[in-house]
Amino acid sequence: MKSSNIGGQAVLEGIMMRNGAKYSVAVRRPDGEIAVDVQDYRSVIPWKTPLKIPFIRGIFSFIDSLVLGMKTLMYSASFFEEEEGETLTEEEAAKQEKQDKLFMNLTVVTAVVIAVALFMVLPYFLSSFVEKYTASRTAMTIFEGIIRVVIFLIYIFLISRTKDIKRTFMYHGAEHKCINCIEHGLELNVENVRKSSKQHKRCGTSFLFFVMIVSIIFCFFITAESQAARVLIRIALFPLISGVSYEIIRLAGNSDNAFVNLLSRPGMWVQNMTTKEPDDSMIEVGIRAVEEVFDWRTWQRENL
């Protein structure tokens, strides 16, 4: 299997697919029709050089994925908002767009802060309760890492119980199935997509799981005497941990090496919680999103 380098995410009743400089969002509207929006992809970073430097590019890719994810999520949600029965003037529409952009940026910043607090800082404080039972830094670091992974798994389990998230996870499965179908040399149609795997090594879920694991290693080798300094180190290390995790995912997506596949298995197991089997209507949405930005037939002829 060779990587096509296309990727995406599930949105509300739809799928976003990105291929290089373009991305598409396909959404199943309430009337049953599929709405599609195709846009040029623009990084939040205006300079191209940082996007090419190993370990550094992962930091900016993480930020980009949050911003693009929120933007496409808002687009998909717009089809399901209640009608207000009034038409906005051009000035009001421009003002509304600015407010939406501000809201999106604030949401992204808030999401990052919550993620750092929940998965980096909280596990450290919880692990400190066992400090009186052991003087081993190794034991403390491992225990902190276990708490971090447990919090991550509990978080995924809880959000997966809600109705809307269940359907989003089904679209997530459709996204993976479409990419796997292409990368395994099959024609992109509903039947072939249906029988393809809903797990993929380049998934964001696997990336987050690697963040959990890589953080254990970094926190073991980089530490300080005071508790305040340890907390600050964990916060400061988050971008670097994201960068390293991105390189691991990038390697996994472009390699069939047995060791790399072994490293990918835990993250793919976690994907059983974040991907569900889609129905045919969801698969159709995924196919539409792919075909708007990716000539899969030409890619298969040239690469498989």
N, C-alpha and C positions, 0 to 999 in steps of 0.2 A: 504494500500500500504506500502511495506517495501523497504527501500533503498538498492540497490544493491552495492552501493559505487563505481560503475564505473562512470567515467566522461570523458569529452573530449572537443574538440573544432573543429570548422570548419577551414579548411585551403583552399588553392587555389585549387578548383575543387576536394575537398576531405574532409576527416574527420579523426581526431586523436582520439583514444580511449585509456584511461589508466585504468588499473586494477592492483592495488597494485604495484608489482615490475616489471611489463611489460607495454609497450604501443605499439600500432600499428598505422600506418598511411596508409590509403587506398586512392588512388588518381585515378580519371578517366583520363587516358592519352588521348592525342589528337587522337590516333587511336581507342579509344573506349574501350580498355582493362583496367582492374583495376590493378594497381601496388600496392603492399603491402610491407611495411617495418615494421618488428617487432624487437623491441629493449628492453634491460633491462633498467628499469628506475633508474637513479642515481640522487639523490638530489645534488644540488650545495653545500649543507651543509654536511660535512663528518661525523658529529656527529648525532647519532640517538636521544639522549635525548631531545634536543630542539624541535624536531619534535613531541614530545609527550606532551609537557607542554601546557596546555590551554592558549590562548591569545598570547603566544610566537610562537606557531607552525603556527599560521595564517600568521605571518610576513614572515616566511621562505617559507610557501606554496605559498604566493603571488609571491615571487621572483622566486621560482621554476616554477610556471605556466608561467611567462613571458619568462624565458629561454627556457623551453620546447616548448612553443608556437612559439617562434621565430625559434627554430631549426626545428620543423616540418613544419613550413611555408616555410622555405628555401628549405626543401626537396621537398615539393609539387611544388614550383616554378621552380625547376630544370627541370621538364618535359616540361616546356613551354618556356624555354630560346632558343634563336636562336642558331643554330648550327654554331660553329666557323670553322669547317672543319679541325681542327688540333687535334692530339692526344698528351696529356700531358705525359711527362716522369714521372717516379716514384718520382723523386726529385721535379719536378714541381707540381705534384699532392699534395705532402705533404706540399709544400709552399702555394698552393692555399687553402688547408684545414686550415692551420694556419691563413691565411688572412680572410677566411670566419668566423672562430671562433672569431677573433678579432672584425670583423664587427658586428657579432651577439651580443657580449658583449657590444660594444659601443652603439648599437641600443637599448638594454635593459636599459642601464643607461640613455640614452637620453630620452627614453619613460617615465621613472620614473620622471626625472627632469621636463619634459613638463607637466606630469600629476599633479605634485605638484604645479607647477606654474599656470596651467590653472584652476584647481579645488580647490586649497587651498588658494593661494596668490592673484590671480586676483579678486575673489569675495570679499575678504576683502577690497581691494583698491576701488572697485566699490561701495561697501556699505558705504565707508567713505564719499561719496558725500552727503549723507542724514544726516550726523552727525550734521550739522548746523540746521537741522529742529527738532531734538529730542535729549534729553539727556538720554533717556532710553537705557540701555545696552541690555535689553531684546529685544526691538524693533530692535536694530542694529544687534543683533545676528540672529534673525529670518529673517531679510531682507537679511543678508549675506547668510544665508542658502538657501533662495528662489533663490537668484542669482546663487548660486552654482548648484542647481538642474536645473535651466533654462539653464545654460551654458551646462550642461551635456546632456540635452534633445536636445538642438539645435545641439550640436556636433554629436549626434547619427543620428539625422534627416538629416544633411548635408552629412555625409558619406554614408548614406543609399541610396542616390540618384545616386551614381555612379554604372555603369553596373557591374563591378567585385564584388563590395561589395554586390550588390543585390543577385548575385549568391552565394556568401559566406554565406549570411544570409539564403538562401534556404538550404544550407548544414547544417547550424546551426539548422534549423528546423528539418532536418532529424536526426541529432544527438539526439536531445531531444525526438523525436518520437520513436527512437529505444530503448532508455532507459526506457521511459514510457511504451512501449509495454511489455518489460521484467518485469518491476516492477508491472504491473497490471496482471501478470500471463498468458499473451497471447503468443502463439507461435511466434517466431521471423521470420516473412515472410513479403513480400511486402504489402500484403492486410491488415494485422493486424497493421503494422507500419503506413500505410497510414491513418488509422482511429484513431490513437493515437494522444494525444495532443502535440502541438509543444512548450508548456510551461513547465518549470520544476523549482522546488523551489531551486535546487542547482546550478542554472545557474550563470555564471560569470556576466551577466548583473544585476541580482538581487544583487550580491555581491557589485558591484560598486554603485548601488543605495543605499544600506545600508551604504556604506562608506560616501555618501553624508549626510544621515540622522544622523548617529552617530557623524559626525564631528560637526554638529550643537550643539549637547549636550555637547561635549567636549569643544568646543570653548566658550560656555556659562559659564561653571564652572571654566575654566582655562584661565586666562587673565593676562594682565600686564598694566602698566601705559603708557609706551612709545610705539610708533608705531612700531619701529624696533623690540622691544621685542615681540610684538604681532605677527609679521610676522614670527619670528624665532620659536615661540611656535607652530604656525600652521604647519611649516615644520617639527619640531621635533615630533609633535603628529601624523603625517601621519602613521608611522609604527604601533603605538598602535591602532589607529583607524582601520587600516587594520586587526589587530589581533582580535579586538572585532567583527568586521563585519564578519570575517571568522567563529567565534563561532556561530553567529546568523544563518548564512547559514547552518552550520553543524547541528545545532539543527533543523532548518526547514526541512532539507532533511531527518531527522530521526524521525519526529513527525507528527502526524495528529491531534494534539491538535487544537481546534477551534481558540484560541488566536494566536498561532503560524501561523496558516493559514491566519489569518487576517493580521498579520505583513508581510506576504509574498506577499500579493495581489498587493501592489504598484509596487514591482519589477517585478512581473509577467505581470502586465499591460505594463511596459516599454518593456518587451520582445516581445510585439506585433510589436515593431519597429525593433528589432534585429533578429527576426526569421520570416521566410516566409515559405509558403507551398512548399515542395520540389516535384520534379517529381520522377517517379519510378526509373529512373537511379541513382538518388542521394540517394534514399533509399537503393538501392542495395549496394552502396558504404558504407553506414553506417552499414548495416548488416555485410558486410565483415570485417569491422574494429572491430566490436564487437566480432565476432566469432573467430578472431585471438587471442584474449587475455582473453576471458571470456566464461566459460562453463555455459551458461544460463539455459540449461535444468537441470543440476544438482542443480544449485542454486534455481531454482523454486521448485524442488522436496523437497529440504531441508528447504526452507523458506516460502513457500506459501501453 
